[in-house]
Amino acid sequence: MYGGERDKDHQKFLFSFFELNNKKIISVMLAENWNKKQLIDYDFNSCFTEYTFGQKWDKWWETTFKDSLSSIDDDSHIFIKTFFMKNVYPYRYEASDVIKF
């Protein structure tokens, strides 16, 4: 998802979902800030969500702000970010089906 005009300052929003061993689902949002074709910086957020694998993204998006999303503790957030940056970030623009690690 994009915000702004691509030939100027704009943002790219990327979403991923992870199921933990305890069956809780985590939503990850990476918001990249771009100036034309140069990545300036990014924001990385993660929280628990009510997403169901296979659910259409737009249906999840419609309800996400109605859910009472709970924050993830700092240690888990760091772990998730480290995992994401190592295993997902290099492929972030490639759509994929569910991948099991």
N, C-alpha and C positions, 0 to 999 in steps of 0.2 A: 504494500500500500504506500502511496506517495502523498506528500504534503508539499505544496508549492510547485513552482515551475522548474523542470529539470535543467534548464539552461541557466538558472540563477540559483540562489540559496534555496535549498529544499531539504526535506527529510524523507528517509526510507524507513518504513516500519516493517519489521519481520517478526513473526510469531512462531513459537514452537511449543509443543506440549510433551510432558514427560510423565510416565507413571512410575512411582517409586515402589519399592518392595512392599511397603505397607498399603498399597493400592490407592494412595492419594495421588491426585493429578496436579501437576505444576504447570502453570502458564509462564512462558518466558517471552518478553517483548524486548527486542533490540531496536532502538530508534537511532538511526545514523543521521548525522547532520552533515550535509554536503554543501560545498560552494562550487557550482558548475560540476566538474568531473572529479573534484578532490574531496576525499573524506576528511572532515575537520575533527570530529569527535563523535562519541556515541554515548547513549544511556542504556543501561542494562537493568531490567526489572524482572522480578520473579514473584509469583504468589500462588497460593492454592486456588483451584478453580473447580467448577462443576462440569468441565468439558467431558464429553464422551468420545472416545476414538471412533472415527468414521463420521462424526457429526459434521455437517457443513459449517465452514468457518463463519459465514454470515449469520447463521442461526445462533452460534455461540456469541458472536459479537453483539447481537441484539440484546442478549440477556446478561452479558458480562457486567454491565454497570448496575444491574438489578441485584446480582448476587452479592452476598456479604463475603467478599474475598478476604481471606486472612493472610497476613504477612508471614513470610518465612523467616526463621531466626537467622542471625548474621552468619553463623558457621555454615548452615545449609546453603544460604545464598552464595557464599564464597565457593563452596564445593560445586554447586550447580553452574556458576559462572565459569569456573575452571574447566569443568567437563564440556560445557558448551563451546568455549573458545578453542579447546583442543580438538573436539570431535565434530562439531557442527559448523562453526564459524567459517572454515575454509570452503564449505559447500553451501553457504547460506542462501545463495540465489538459485539453487537447484531444487525444484519441487520434488517431493518424494512421498512414497507410501509410508506406512508405519515401519520403523526400523527397530529391531530388538538388539540390545547390547548385552 
